[in-house]
């Protein structure tokens, strides 16, 4: 007999669905069943057994985690009231609420709730119509519950593919997407979930990881949390060095120039960095010349079979150092703009 599974979904930074799905598939008892995009976030649908909760909660690459209530299709009735009725059926809702109460807090007779709705097109109804109809549907089944913001329970309904909608109860809070948070913020700081995704691509975790443009230290923090034994950060901005030191006191952070790293040749096992590309933080001189020099220095300090993972909109092939093998150029969206996660093997022989 097949073990009973729980149907779930998670959200991720736009563009990261496939990479997050790979992380989920590595977990025992988890099967990814689909991915989508609701206009603001990527969605990853999956099934899990009850023994997988600890691993699910330890994931650092997802923004939010949901237990699924139900699904609906516009083709079966493209009206907000019909979708609300279809997507909040009492038996399915009670099952999801049981999971919610086991993972978040016990249910009380009176609960504050709110509905968040996202749709890909509003030709037949507005997302506000769906939010209103679903709120009313919940009130019929749970008359003592009250709509409020903030609320104890958040019900999300998203059109994750054209014509296909999914509803779920949010299990996670801000701590899941913000991780431990930062003691001090810095403009343009990288989202922790993106940093975690980049660190996961760096492979081995028993050596030295370097971020030569460490900024607020987000990549350094993720590397330490994910098991790297020695983590080093360098930044040309004294304020960034100060902030990184506050945010990640366990990391070794120093003032320096990514074009002239004060490190021995072949002394680090991986380089992971969010390179400045002129929006939040600029560089000295021509961007292409700066990047070419930085890549050459990264190549110098990275050991053979090491891994380099970078965030940048473009990296022209002509400036990629000899001996680097590109294994990933994955597009994502951050701060309303397009960029890419790049991954290279130092000498083309592997190293993850």
N, C-alpha and C positions, 0 to 999 in steps of 0.2 A: 504494500500500500504506500502510495506517495505521501511523504510528510506534508502536513499543511503548511502552506506558504503565505506570507503577507505581501500584498501588492503595495508598492511604494513608488515614489518618484522624488527626484531631487532637482534643484535648479543650479545652474552654473553660469559663469561669465559667457556672453555670446561668443561662440566659436570653440568653446572648450568641451562640448558634449562628447565628442569621440574620445578625447583623452580621459575625461572623467569616467566614461563607460569602460575604458580599459582598466582603470584603477578598480572599479567595482567588480569587474569580471575576475580580478585576481583574488577576490575574497571567497573563502569557502562558503557554500550555501547561497550564493548570490548569482542570479541570472538576469542580465540586461535584456529587456524585451522591446525597447524602442527608444528613439530620441526625437526631439522636436524643438520648436522655437515659438514662443508666444508673443513675439514682438519686442520683448524686453530682456528675456532670459532664455538660455537653453534649458530644455527639460530632458532628463534621463529617466526612463521608466524601467523598473526592475522588480523582481520577486526575490524574497529572501526567506530563509527559515529562522525560527526563533533563536537558534543558537548563534546567530550572526550579529546580534545587537551591539556587542562591545566593539566589533570591528567597524560596523557602520558608523557608530558615534565617533570613532577615532579618525575617520576620513577628514583630511584637511583640504581637499580639493573642491568640495561642494559648498555652495552658498547657503542653501536651506534644504531641509529634509521634510518630507510629507508622507503620511500614510494615505493611501488612495481610498476615496469613498466610492466613486463610480465614474462611468464615462457616458458620453452621449455623442450622437452625430447629427449635424444639421440636416442631413438628407432624410432623417426620420421625422423631422418636424422642426422647421427653422423659425421657432418662436421662443422668446425668452421664458415664457411661462412653462412651455412644454419641456424645455431643456432643464429648467429648475426642478420640475417634477421627476423627470427621468434620472437626474443626477443625485437627488437626495431621497432615495427610497429607504424607508425605515430600517429594514433588515441590514442593508449594506452600511447605512450610517451608524447603526449601533455597533457593528463589528469594528468600524474604524474608530469610533469613540472608545471602545474597549482597549484598542492598541494605544490610543492617545493617553488614556488614563494610566496605563501601565508604564508609560515612558515619560510623562510630563508631571501630572498630579492627579489625585483622585477627583472624579466628577462630583459636583455638588448639585443640589436641586435647582439652585438659581446660578446661572453662569452668564457672564458678559461675552458676547461674540460679535464678530464682524465678518463681512464677506468682501473679498478682493476678487475682481473679475477682470480678465484680459481676453480680448478677442482680436482676431486678425483683420476682420472687416465688419463694418457696421451698416451694411446695406439694409438688412432686415430688422435689426434692433441694435440699440446702443449697449455698450458694456454696463452703463448705469442701469439700464432696464434689467439686464441679467442679474446684476447685484441686488436690485430691489426684489425681483421675483424669488431669488434664492433665499434672501433674508426672510421673506414672508413664508416661504415653504418650510424653513427651519422653525419659524415661530408656531406654525400649525402643529408640528410634531413635538416641539419643546416650548410650550406656552409660558413657562416661567423664566426662560432665557430672555435676556434683554440685549438689544443692539447697543454697542458702545465702542469708543475708540479712545485710548487703547482698550483691548479686550483680552480676556483669558484664553479664548479659543479663536483662531483665525481659520476661516474656511476659504480656500483659494479655488477658483475655477478658471482654467486657462484653455484657450484654443491653441493647442500645441502643434497642430497641423491643420491645413485648411479643411474646415468642416468637422474636425474631430476635437472634442473637448474632454477634459479630465478635471475632476474635483478632488481635493485632498485637505486634510487637516495638518496644519503646520506643527511639526514636533520641535523644531529647533528655534533657538533665539539668536540674538545678535552675536553671542559668543561663538557660534559655529562658523560664521563667515568672517568675524573679526579676530578669531582665535584669542590670544591672550590680550589683544589690544596693544597700544603703544603708549609708553609713558609720555611721549611728546610727539605731536604730529608735525609733518613737514609737507609743504605743498608738492603735489605730484606723487605722493607716496604710493607704492604699488599695492594692489589689493592682495591680502594674504593668501587667498585661494589661488591666484595666479602664480604667486611666488612658490607656493607649495607644489603646483603642477610643474613648474620649471625645475625645482629641486628633485622631484620624483624622476624627471628625465635624465638627471645627472648620473644615475646608476649607483655604483658602489658607494658605501657610506662609511668605510673604515679608514679613510685617509684625510687629506686636507682639501677643503673647499674654499675657494676665493671668490669674493665679489669686489672687482676693482672700481666700481662706481656705486658704493653701498648705500648712499642716500640716507634714508631713515632706518636702515638695517632690517627691512622686512625679510629679504632673502636669507640673511644670516640667522634670523630667529627661526625661520622654517627649517633651515638646514640642521640646526641644533635639535629642534623638536623631532625631526625625522631620523635622527641617529648619527649624524656626522660627528666624528670625534673632535676634529679641530676645524674651526671656522675663522676665516680672516676677512676683514673688510678694509678697503682703502677708498678714500674720496679726496678730491682736490679742494672741497669746500670745508673750511674749519667748522662751520656750524653743523654740517652734515655729520662730521666725525663726532662732534659733541652729542648730537641727537642719537646717533647709532650707539654710542657708548651708554647712554641712558636707557635706550630701548632694549639693548642686547648686552648686558654687562658681562656675560660669559664669553662673548666673542672678542677676538683680538682686532681692534680697530685703530687705524693710524692715518695720518695725513699723507697724501701722496698723489701722484699724477699717473693715470692709467696708461699714458704714453711712455712712461719711464718707471716701471715698477721696481721697487727696491727689494726684489726677491731673487734668489738664485735660479738659474736655469733648471727646468724640469723639477720644480719643487712642490707643485700642487697637483692633486689628482683630478680636480674638476674646477671649472670656472662657470659661475652662474651669475648673470648680471642683467639688469634693466638699463640699457644704454641710453644716455640723454640724446634726444633727437629734436630739440629745439622748441618744444611746446611749453613744457613747464621749466625745463632747465636746458640751457644752451651749452655750446662747446667753444673753445678758443680756436679761431680760424675756420677754414673751410671744413664742412662736415665730412666730406668724403676723405680728405687727407687725414683728418683726425681719426676717423674710423679705421682707415688702413693702418695707421701707426699703432693704434690700440690693439687691433687684431694680431699684428706681428708680435707685440709684447705678450699678449695672452698666449700665443703659440710658443713663445720662448719659455715661459714659466710653467707650461702644462707638460706633465710627463707623457711619454709615449703610451698610447692606448687610453689616454684620458678623454674626458668628455667636456665639451664647451656648449653651454646653453645660454642663448642671448635673446633679449626682447628688443626688437627694432623693426621699423616699418619696412626697410629695405637693406639688404647687404649685397652689393654688386659682386658677381662672380669673380671679377677681375681683381678684387682686393682680398679675396679669401686666401689665406696662406697656403702654400704648397703643403701637401700631405694631409689636408683636412678633407674629410669625407662628409658631405651633407647628408643627414639622415632624416631631417624634418624641417619644414618651412610652413608652419601651421598658422593660418590667419585667425585673429581674434579681434574683438572690439573692446576698447577701453576709453573711458572719458569721452565717449561719443565719436572716437576716431578709429581708424583701422591700423593695426600693427600685426606683427608676426612673432611667434616663438620659433627660434632657429636652434637646431641642435646639430653638432658636428662631432665626429670622432677625430681625435687628434692626428692619427696617422692612417686612418682607413681600415684598421684591422679589428675594430670593435672596441669595447671597453666599458660597456654597461654592466 
